[in-house]
Amino acid sequence: PGKLFTLRVSSETLNLVDDDKNREFLLQVRHCQNGEIETTNHECHICGSNLSTRAGYEESVSRDYSLTPSDQSCKSCPPEAYCWGGNSIGPKEGYWRISP
């Protein structure tokens, strides 16, 4: 994540405008986003993505979450919250949060 790569394509069969049969493309791979962590394989993993989806906000869903991409691992859902994976977390009834 967050790297810049050069992709070289070469072809003897493409009919390009000039006689150059090679092309280079710069690829920018995005950084991990909120709700994701970077794995040891340098991939972005969405927290909670390995669990099946459960419907309804009233059901206690025990998924993990992450609020910052720099987290080393996904965090367990606190008992006073609902966690739906990624960076989606909200308070259970009787609890409140400081910001939306």
C-alpha positions as CSV (number, residue, x, y, z in Angstrom):
1,P,0.0,0.0,0.0
2,G,1.1,3.5,-0.8
3,K,3.7,2.6,-3.3
4,L,4.5,3.8,-6.8
5,F,5.2,1.1,-9.4
6,T,6.3,1.1,-13.0
7,L,4.5,-1.3,-15.3
8,R,6.3,-2.1,-18.6
9,V,4.3,-3.5,-21.5
10,S,6.0,-4.8,-24.6
11,S,4.3,-6.2,-27.7
12,E,5.3,-7.1,-31.2
13,T,1.7,-7.3,-32.4
14,L,0.3,-3.9,-31.3
15,N,0.0,-1.3,-33.9
16,L,1.2,1.8,-32.0
17,V,1.4,5.3,-33.3
18,D,5.2,5.4,-33.3
19,D,7.5,2.4,-33.8
20,D,8.1,2.0,-30.1
21,K,6.7,-1.4,-29.1
22,N,7.2,-0.7,-25.4
23,R,5.1,1.3,-23.1
24,E,5.5,2.3,-19.4
25,F,2.7,3.1,-17.0
26,L,3.0,4.5,-13.5
27,L,0.7,2.8,-11.0
28,Q,0.0,4.4,-7.6
29,V,-1.3,1.9,-5.1
30,R,-3.5,3.5,-2.5
31,H,-2.7,3.5,1.2
32,C,-4.8,1.5,3.6
33,Q,-7.9,3.5,4.6
34,N,-9.8,3.9,7.9
35,G,-11.2,0.4,8.7
36,E,-8.3,-1.4,7.2
37,I,-4.9,-2.5,8.5
38,E,-1.7,-3.4,6.5
39,T,-0.9,-7.0,6.8
40,T,2.6,-8.6,7.0
41,N,2.1,-9.4,3.3
42,H,1.7,-5.6,2.6
43,E,-2.0,-5.9,1.7
44,C,-4.9,-3.9,3.1
45,H,-7.2,-6.1,5.2
46,I,-10.7,-4.8,6.1
47,C,-11.3,-5.4,9.8
48,G,-14.3,-7.7,10.4
49,S,-14.3,-8.9,6.7
50,N,-13.7,-12.5,7.7
51,L,-17.1,-12.8,9.5
52,S,-20.5,-13.3,7.9
53,T,-22.8,-10.3,7.8
54,R,-25.7,-10.2,10.3
55,A,-28.7,-8.1,9.7
56,G,-30.2,-5.5,12.1
57,Y,-28.7,-3.0,14.4
58,E,-30.4,-4.5,17.5
59,E,-28.4,-7.7,17.2
60,S,-25.1,-7.8,19.1
61,V,-22.6,-8.1,16.3
62,S,-19.1,-8.9,17.6
63,R,-16.8,-7.8,14.8
64,D,-13.5,-6.2,15.0
65,Y,-12.7,-2.7,13.8
66,S,-10.0,-0.1,13.2
67,L,-10.2,3.6,13.2
68,T,-6.7,4.4,11.9
69,P,-4.8,2.6,9.1
70,S,-1.6,2.7,11.2
71,D,-3.1,0.2,13.7
72,Q,-1.0,-3.0,13.8
73,S,-4.1,-5.2,14.2
74,C,-7.9,-4.9,14.3
75,K,-9.4,-4.1,17.7
76,S,-12.0,-6.2,19.4
77,C,-15.5,-4.6,19.6
78,P,-16.1,-3.1,23.1
79,P,-19.0,-4.7,25.0
80,E,-20.9,-1.3,25.0
81,A,-20.8,-0.9,21.2
82,Y,-22.0,-2.4,18.0
83,C,-19.2,-3.1,15.4
84,W,-20.1,-3.9,11.8
85,G,-16.5,-4.2,10.6
86,G,-14.2,-1.7,8.9
87,N,-14.5,1.6,10.8
88,S,-18.2,1.2,11.5
89,I,-18.8,1.3,15.2
90,G,-21.7,2.7,17.2
91,P,-23.0,2.8,20.8
92,K,-25.5,0.3,22.2
93,E,-28.7,1.6,23.8
94,G,-27.9,3.5,27.0
95,Y,-24.5,4.7,25.8
96,W,-23.5,7.8,23.8
97,R,-20.6,9.0,21.8
98,I,-18.9,12.4,21.7
99,S,-18.9,12.9,17.9
100,P,-20.9,11.5,15.0
